[in-house]
Amino acid sequence: MHLVRRRSLTSALALAALAATSLVSTEPTGAQEEPSAGPASGEQALVAVDVDVLRSDNVVVGETLTDIRANVEAQKAMLTEAQTALTNADAALATADAALADTQARLTAVNVDADRVVVDAFLNPPYETAWEALASDSLMDATVKQSILDREADADAAALEEYGTLQAQLEAEQAEREAAAEAADAAAAEAQAAYADVESAVGQQALFVAEVQQRLDRNLAEAAALQNTNPELAAQIMAREAELAAALNELDDEVQAQRAQERAAELADQADEIRYQSGIKPVAGGVTDVACPTGGVVQVAGDIASAVERLLADAAEAGYSMCGYGYRDPAEQIAVRRSNCGTSNYAIYQAPSSYCSPPTARPGTSMHEQGLAIDFTSGGGGTIGYGSGAYQWLKSNAANYGMYNLPGEPWHWSVDGN
C-alpha cells in the first residue's frame, strides 16, 4: 500500500510541475486575431436590368420595378437571417467564455491544493517500511499514525484527481471557445456581406425609381400639353401613369429615406426661387410662330422654326396638311403644380410628380416648354395616330428636318425623340 501511494505522489510531482508552467490560456490565439477577409461585393445582389425606362411601355417598367423591389425584400430577408445567426453565434461565444472563465477559476483554486500535496510529499514523506511502524512507542500510536496517513493520502489523491479532471475540462472548453469564436467571426462576415447586398439592392431600386420619375414627368407633361387638342388621350395617359405613381409611393422605408437624403442635399444647393426656376431652360431663339398650310400657327423655338416650316410645306405638297401644338409656357405647369402639389418652392419645382394629387409633372421637364417638340395634328382634326398617312410620312421624312418620334406616342416629335 505504501509503495502504491509513493508512486502516486511521484506522478503528482510531474503533474504539478507541468501545471505550474502550462496552464491553458483563455486569450485568443494569434490566428484568431488576424483580420478576416472583407465581405464580398454587393454587386451579386443586383437584378439584371435592360430597360429603357423613358421608351418602354408601362407593363415592362412596372414588371421591372416589381422585380427590383422583390430583390430588395429578398436581400433584406437574408440580412435578417445573417443578423440572427450572428446574434446566436455571439451568444454561444459568450457562453463558452463564461464556462471557460469558471473552469479556470476552479482550476486555479485546486492548483493551490495540488501544490501543497507536492510540497508536503517532499518535506514529510509517508512511512516506507514496517520498521518505522515498529519504532513507534506503542501499537496504538502506530495504528493512529497509519490511519491519519491514509486519510491524508485519500484527500491528496482526490485533490490531484480533481485537478486532472479540471485540466482536461479546461482544454476541451478552450477548443469549444475557439470554435465558437470562429463561428462568430464567420457570422459577422456573413452579416456584413448581407448588409452590403442590401445597400446595393436598395441603391439600384433608388436609381431605377429616379428614372421612372423622369418618365412620369415627361408623360404627364405630355398629357398636360394634350388637354386642349385631345383631352380623351390626355386622360388615358394620366390614368396610365397614375398606376406607376402609385407603385412608387409604396416603396419601402429604406428607399424613401435615401430619396429624402438625396433631396435634402439638392435643396441645400437651391436656397431661393430663382435657383429653383433655373431648371426651366430658356427657349432657344425665342418663341416663334410658324404658319400652318391650312391656317393657324404652331409655336416653336426660333432655332428650329425654319426647319419646321419646311417640314409642314413639304408634307402639304405630299398631300398631308398638318399643324400642331408646340411651345407650352412653363407658367401653366407651375400653376397646375401649385394646385396639385402645394405652394412651397419645393412642392412646385422639386417634389416628384408621384407626390402630387393627381400626379403632375415638374416644370421644365417637357420638351414642349423649350419649344423643341410638336404634337402634330392632321386635316384640322386631332392628333395623328399610327394608322394615318401623316404618321407614315413623318416616319419616313421627319429626320430630314431634325425631328424624331417618341415611341409609343405617334403624335409627339421632338429634336431628340424625347
C-alpha positions as CSV (number, residue, x, y, z in Angstrom):
1,M,0.0,0.0,0.0
2,H,2.8,2.4,0.8
3,L,4.6,1.7,-2.4
4,V,1.5,2.4,-4.5
5,R,0.9,5.6,-2.6
6,R,4.6,6.7,-3.2
7,R,4.2,6.1,-7.0
8,S,1.1,8.2,-7.0
9,L,2.9,11.0,-5.2
10,T,5.8,10.8,-7.6
11,S,3.4,11.1,-10.6
12,A,1.8,14.0,-8.8
13,L,5.2,15.8,-8.8
14,A,5.4,15.7,-12.5
15,L,1.7,16.7,-12.9
16,A,2.1,19.6,-10.5
17,A,5.3,20.7,-12.2
18,L,3.6,20.7,-15.6
19,A,0.6,22.6,-14.1
20,A,2.9,25.3,-12.8
21,T,4.3,26.0,-16.2
22,S,1.5,25.2,-18.7
23,L,-1.9,26.5,-17.5
24,V,-4.2,26.8,-20.5
25,S,-4.7,30.5,-21.5
26,T,-8.1,31.9,-22.3
27,E,-6.8,34.6,-24.6
28,P,-7.4,34.4,-28.3
29,T,-4.7,32.8,-30.4
30,G,-2.7,34.7,-32.9
31,A,-4.6,33.1,-35.7
32,Q,-7.9,34.4,-34.2
33,E,-6.5,37.9,-34.2
34,E,-5.9,38.1,-37.9
35,P,-8.5,40.2,-39.7
36,S,-10.9,38.3,-41.8
37,A,-11.3,39.0,-45.4
38,G,-13.8,41.7,-46.3
39,P,-17.3,41.0,-47.3
40,A,-18.0,40.1,-50.9
41,S,-19.0,43.0,-53.2
42,G,-22.8,43.7,-53.2
43,E,-22.8,43.6,-57.0
44,Q,-24.1,40.0,-57.0
45,A,-27.3,41.3,-55.2
46,L,-28.4,43.3,-58.2
47,V,-31.1,42.4,-60.7
48,A,-30.2,42.4,-64.3
49,V,-32.0,45.4,-65.8
50,D,-32.0,46.1,-69.5
51,V,-34.9,48.6,-69.8
52,D,-35.1,51.9,-71.5
53,V,-37.4,53.5,-68.9
54,L,-38.3,56.5,-71.0
55,R,-39.3,54.5,-74.0
56,S,-40.6,51.1,-72.7
57,D,-44.3,50.5,-72.1
58,N,-45.8,50.6,-68.6
59,V,-46.0,46.8,-68.4
60,V,-42.3,46.4,-68.8
61,V,-41.4,49.2,-66.5
62,G,-43.9,48.0,-63.9
63,E,-42.6,44.4,-64.0
64,T,-39.0,45.6,-63.7
65,L,-39.9,47.7,-60.7
66,T,-41.6,44.7,-59.2
67,D,-38.5,42.5,-59.8
68,I,-36.2,45.1,-58.3
69,R,-38.5,45.6,-55.2
70,A,-38.7,41.8,-54.8
71,N,-34.9,41.6,-54.9
72,V,-34.7,44.3,-52.2
73,E,-37.0,42.3,-50.0
74,A,-35.1,39.1,-50.6
75,Q,-31.8,40.7,-49.7
76,K,-33.4,42.2,-46.5
77,A,-34.7,38.7,-45.6
78,M,-31.2,37.3,-46.0
79,L,-29.8,40.1,-43.9
80,T,-32.3,39.3,-41.1
81,E,-31.2,35.6,-41.2
82,A,-27.5,36.7,-41.1
83,Q,-28.1,39.0,-38.2
84,T,-30.0,36.3,-36.3
85,A,-27.1,33.8,-37.0
86,L,-24.7,36.5,-35.7
87,T,-26.7,37.0,-32.5
88,N,-26.8,33.3,-31.9
89,A,-23.1,32.9,-32.6
90,D,-22.2,35.8,-30.2
91,A,-24.4,34.2,-27.5
92,A,-22.6,30.9,-27.9
93,L,-19.3,32.6,-27.7
94,A,-20.3,34.4,-24.5
95,T,-21.5,31.1,-23.0
96,A,-18.2,29.5,-23.9
97,D,-16.2,32.4,-22.4
98,A,-18.2,32.2,-19.2
99,A,-17.7,28.4,-18.9
100,L,-14.0,28.8,-19.6
101,A,-13.6,31.5,-17.0
102,D,-15.4,29.4,-14.4
103,T,-13.3,26.3,-15.0
104,Q,-10.1,28.4,-15.0
105,A,-11.1,29.9,-11.6
106,R,-11.8,26.4,-10.2
107,L,-8.6,25.1,-11.6
108,T,-6.6,27.9,-10.0
109,A,-8.1,27.1,-6.6
110,V,-7.5,23.4,-6.9
111,N,-3.9,24.1,-8.1
112,V,-3.1,25.5,-4.6
113,D,-4.1,22.2,-3.1
114,A,-2.1,20.3,-5.7
115,D,1.0,22.4,-4.9
116,R,0.6,21.7,-1.2
117,V,0.4,18.0,-1.8
118,V,3.7,18.1,-3.8
119,V,5.5,20.2,-1.3
120,D,4.3,18.1,1.6
121,A,5.4,14.9,-0.2
122,F,9.0,16.3,-0.2
123,L,9.0,17.7,3.4
124,N,7.0,15.0,5.2
125,P,7.3,11.7,3.2
126,P,5.0,8.9,4.4
127,Y,6.2,5.7,6.2
128,E,8.0,3.5,3.7
129,T,8.8,0.4,5.8
130,A,7.3,-1.7,8.6
131,W,10.4,-0.9,10.7
132,E,9.2,2.7,11.2
133,A,5.9,1.4,12.4
134,L,7.6,-0.9,14.9
135,A,9.7,2.1,16.1
136,S,6.5,3.8,17.5
137,D,6.0,4.0,21.2
138,S,3.1,1.6,21.1
139,L,0.9,-0.3,18.6
140,M,-1.9,2.2,19.3
141,D,0.4,5.0,18.2
142,A,1.4,3.2,15.0
143,T,-2.3,2.5,14.2
144,V,-3.3,6.1,14.7
145,K,-0.4,7.4,12.6
146,Q,-1.3,5.0,9.8
147,S,-4.9,6.0,9.9
148,I,-4.0,9.7,9.6
149,L,-1.6,9.0,6.8
150,D,-4.4,7.0,4.9
151,R,-6.9,9.8,5.3
152,E,-4.3,12.4,4.1
153,A,-3.4,10.2,1.1
154,D,-7.0,9.9,0.1
155,A,-7.6,13.6,0.4
156,D,-4.4,14.3,-1.6
157,A,-5.4,11.8,-4.3
158,A,-8.8,13.4,-4.6
159,A,-7.3,16.9,-5.0
160,L,-4.9,15.6,-7.7
161,E,-7.7,13.8,-9.4
162,E,-9.9,16.9,-9.4
163,Y,-7.0,18.9,-10.8
164,G,-6.6,16.5,-13.6
165,T,-10.3,16.5,-14.4
166,L,-10.5,20.2,-14.5
167,Q,-7.3,20.4,-16.6
168,A,-8.9,18.2,-19.2
169,Q,-12.2,20.1,-19.0
170,L,-10.4,23.4,-19.5
171,E,-8.7,22.1,-22.6
172,A,-12.0,20.9,-24.0
173,E,-13.7,24.2,-23.2
174,Q,-10.8,26.1,-24.8
175,A,-11.4,24.2,-28.0
176,E,-15.1,24.9,-27.8
177,R,-14.4,28.5,-27.3
178,E,-12.1,28.7,-30.3
179,A,-14.7,27.0,-32.4
180,A,-17.4,29.5,-31.1
181,A,-15.1,32.4,-31.9
182,E,-14.5,31.2,-35.4
183,A,-18.3,30.8,-35.9
184,A,-18.9,34.3,-34.6
185,D,-16.3,35.7,-36.9
186,A,-17.8,33.9,-39.9
187,A,-21.3,35.0,-38.9
188,A,-20.1,38.6,-38.6
189,A,-18.6,38.5,-42.1
190,E,-21.8,37.0,-43.5
191,A,-23.9,39.7,-41.8
192,Q,-21.6,42.4,-43.2
193,A,-21.8,41.0,-46.7
194,A,-25.5,40.7,-46.4
195,Y,-25.7,44.4,-45.3
196,A,-23.6,45.4,-48.4
197,D,-26.0,43.4,-50.6
198,V,-29.0,45.2,-49.1
199,E,-27.3,48.6,-49.7
200,S,-26.6,47.6,-53.3
201,A,-30.1,46.4,-53.9
202,V,-31.7,49.5,-52.4
203,G,-29.3,51.7,-54.4
204,Q,-30.3,50.0,-57.6
205,Q,-34.0,50.5,-56.7
206,A,-33.5,54.1,-55.9
207,L,-31.7,54.7,-59.2
208,F,-34.5,53.0,-61.2
209,V,-37.1,54.9,-59.3
210,A,-35.4,58.2,-60.3
211,E,-35.6,57.1,-63.9
212,V,-39.2,56.2,-63.6
213,Q,-39.9,59.6,-62.0
214,Q,-38.3,61.2,-65.1
215,R,-40.6,59.2,-67.2
216,L,-43.6,60.3,-65.2
217,D,-42.6,63.9,-65.6
218,R,-42.3,63.6,-69.3
219,N,-45.5,61.7,-69.9
220,L,-47.6,63.8,-67.5
221,A,-46.2,66.9,-69.2
222,E,-47.3,65.5,-72.5
223,A,-50.8,64.8,-71.1
224,A,-51.0,68.4,-70.0
225,A,-50.0,69.6,-73.5
226,L,-52.7,67.4,-75.0
227,Q,-55.5,68.7,-72.8
228,N,-56.8,71.1,-75.4
229,T,-56.3,69.0,-78.5
230,N,-57.1,65.5,-77.4
231,P,-58.5,65.5,-73.8
232,E,-59.5,61.9,-74.0
233,L,-56.0,60.8,-74.9
234,A,-54.6,63.1,-72.2
235,A,-56.9,61.4,-69.6
236,Q,-55.7,58.0,-70.8
237,I,-52.0,58.9,-70.4
238,M,-52.7,60.4,-66.9
239,A,-54.5,57.3,-65.8
240,R,-51.8,55.0,-67.1
241,E,-49.0,57.0,-65.4
242,A,-51.0,57.2,-62.2
243,E,-50.5,53.5,-61.8
244,L,-46.8,53.9,-61.8
245,A,-47.0,56.8,-59.5
246,A,-49.0,54.7,-57.0
247,A,-46.4,51.9,-57.2
248,L,-43.6,54.4,-56.5
249,N,-45.4,55.7,-53.4
250,E,-45.4,52.1,-52.0
251,L,-41.7,51.9,-51.8
252,D,-40.0,50.6,-48.7
253,D,-38.6,52.8,-45.9
254,E,-35.0,52.4,-47.0
255,V,-35.6,53.8,-50.4
256,Q,-37.8,56.6,-49.1
257,A,-35.1,57.6,-46.6
258,Q,-32.4,57.5,-49.3
259,R,-34.5,59.6,-51.6
260,A,-35.1,62.1,-48.7
261,Q,-31.4,62.4,-48.1
262,E,-30.7,63.0,-51.7
263,R,-33.4,65.5,-51.9
264,A,-32.1,67.3,-48.8
265,A,-28.7,67.6,-50.4
266,E,-30.2,69.0,-53.5
267,L,-32.3,71.5,-51.6
268,A,-29.2,72.7,-49.7
269,D,-27.9,74.0,-53.1
270,Q,-31.2,75.7,-54.0
271,A,-31.9,78.3,-51.5
272,D,-34.3,80.6,-53.3
273,E,-36.9,80.6,-56.0
274,I,-34.5,81.8,-58.7
275,R,-32.3,78.8,-58.3
276,Y,-35.4,76.5,-58.4
277,Q,-36.6,78.2,-61.6
278,S,-33.2,77.8,-63.2
279,G,-34.2,74.3,-64.1
280,I,-36.6,75.8,-66.7
281,K,-34.4,76.3,-69.8
282,P,-35.0,79.3,-71.9
283,V,-36.4,78.9,-75.4
284,A,-33.5,78.9,-77.9
285,G,-34.1,81.7,-80.3
286,G,-37.3,82.8,-78.6
287,V,-40.9,81.6,-79.2
288,T,-41.7,81.8,-82.9
289,D,-45.0,81.3,-84.8
290,V,-44.8,79.0,-87.8
291,A,-47.8,79.2,-90.2
292,C,-49.6,76.0,-91.0
293,P,-50.6,75.3,-94.7
294,T,-54.3,75.3,-93.9
295,G,-54.3,78.1,-91.4
296,G,-53.3,78.6,-87.8
297,V,-49.8,78.5,-86.4
298,V,-47.6,76.2,-84.4
299,Q,-45.3,77.8,-81.9
300,V,-41.7,76.5,-81.7
301,A,-38.2,77.7,-80.7
302,G,-36.7,80.2,-83.1
303,D,-33.8,77.9,-83.7
304,I,-35.9,75.2,-85.3
305,A,-38.6,77.4,-86.9
306,S,-37.3,77.3,-90.4
307,A,-36.9,73.5,-90.3
308,V,-40.5,73.1,-89.1
309,E,-41.7,75.5,-91.7
310,R,-40.1,73.4,-94.5
311,L,-41.4,70.2,-92.9
312,L,-45.0,71.5,-93.0
313,A,-44.7,72.8,-96.5
314,D,-43.2,69.6,-97.9
315,A,-45.8,67.4,-96.1
316,A,-48.6,69.5,-97.6
317,E,-47.1,69.1,-101.0
318,A,-47.1,65.3,-100.4
319,G,-50.8,65.6,-99.6
320,Y,-50.7,65.8,-95.8
321,S,-51.8,69.1,-94.3
322,M,-50.6,69.2,-90.8
323,C,-50.3,71.7,-87.9
324,G,-49.8,71.1,-84.2
325,Y,-49.1,72.3,-80.7
326,G,-45.5,73.1,-79.9
327,Y,-44.4,75.5,-77.2
328,R,-46.2,75.4,-73.8
329,D,-45.5,78.2,-71.3
330,P,-43.9,76.8,-68.1
331,A,-46.1,79.2,-66.2
332,E,-49.1,77.0,-67.0
333,Q,-47.3,73.9,-65.5
334,I,-46.3,76.0,-62.5
335,A,-49.9,76.9,-61.9
336,V,-51.0,73.3,-62.1
337,R,-48.3,72.2,-59.7
338,R,-49.3,74.8,-57.2
339,S,-52.8,73.5,-57.3
340,N,-51.9,69.8,-57.2
341,C,-48.7,69.6,-55.3
342,G,-48.5,72.6,-52.9
343,T,-47.4,76.2,-52.7
344,S,-43.8,75.9,-51.5
345,N,-40.9,76.2,-53.9
346,Y,-40.1,72.6,-53.2
347,A,-43.6,71.4,-53.9
348,I,-43.8,73.4,-57.2
349,Y,-40.4,72.8,-58.6
350,Q,-38.8,69.8,-57.0
351,A,-41.2,67.3,-55.5
352,P,-41.5,64.1,-57.6
353,S,-44.6,64.0,-59.7
354,S,-45.9,61.0,-57.9
355,Y,-46.1,63.0,-54.7
356,C,-48.9,65.2,-56.2
357,S,-52.6,64.5,-56.4
358,P,-53.1,63.8,-59.1
359,P,-49.5,63.1,-60.3
360,T,-48.2,66.2,-62.0
361,A,-45.0,66.8,-64.0
362,R,-42.4,69.2,-62.7
363,P,-42.0,72.5,-64.6
364,G,-39.2,72.4,-67.1
365,T,-39.2,68.7,-67.7
366,S,-41.1,68.8,-71.1
367,M,-39.5,69.5,-74.5
368,H,-42.7,71.5,-75.2
369,E,-41.6,74.0,-72.6
370,Q,-38.4,74.6,-74.6
371,G,-40.3,74.9,-77.9
372,L,-38.4,71.8,-79.2
373,A,-41.4,69.4,-79.5
374,I,-44.6,69.3,-81.5
375,D,-47.8,67.3,-81.1
376,F,-48.8,67.0,-84.8
377,T,-52.4,67.3,-85.9
378,S,-53.7,66.5,-89.4
379,G,-56.5,67.9,-91.5
380,G,-57.7,70.2,-88.8
381,G,-58.6,67.3,-86.6
382,G,-57.0,65.7,-83.6
383,T,-53.5,64.3,-83.1
384,I,-52.2,61.8,-85.6
385,G,-52.2,58.1,-85.0
386,Y,-50.1,55.2,-86.2
387,G,-52.5,54.3,-88.9
388,S,-52.6,57.7,-90.5
389,G,-50.8,58.7,-93.7
390,A,-49.4,61.7,-91.9
391,Y,-47.6,59.5,-89.4
392,Q,-46.2,57.3,-92.2
393,W,-44.9,60.4,-94.0
394,L,-43.3,61.8,-90.8
395,K,-41.7,58.4,-90.1
396,S,-40.1,58.4,-93.5
397,N,-39.1,62.1,-93.7
398,A,-39.1,63.9,-90.3
399,A,-35.5,63.1,-89.6
400,N,-34.5,65.1,-92.6
401,Y,-35.8,68.2,-90.7
402,G,-34.3,67.2,-87.4
403,M,-37.4,65.8,-85.8
404,Y,-37.7,62.4,-84.2
405,N,-40.6,60.4,-82.8
406,L,-41.1,59.2,-79.2
407,P,-42.0,55.5,-79.4
408,G,-45.5,54.9,-78.0
409,E,-46.7,58.4,-78.9
410,P,-47.2,58.7,-82.7
411,W,-48.2,62.4,-82.5
412,H,-45.1,63.5,-80.5
413,W,-42.0,64.5,-82.3
414,S,-39.0,66.4,-80.9
415,V,-35.4,67.3,-81.7
416,D,-34.1,64.4,-79.7
417,G,-37.0,61.9,-79.7
418,N,-37.9,62.8,-76.1
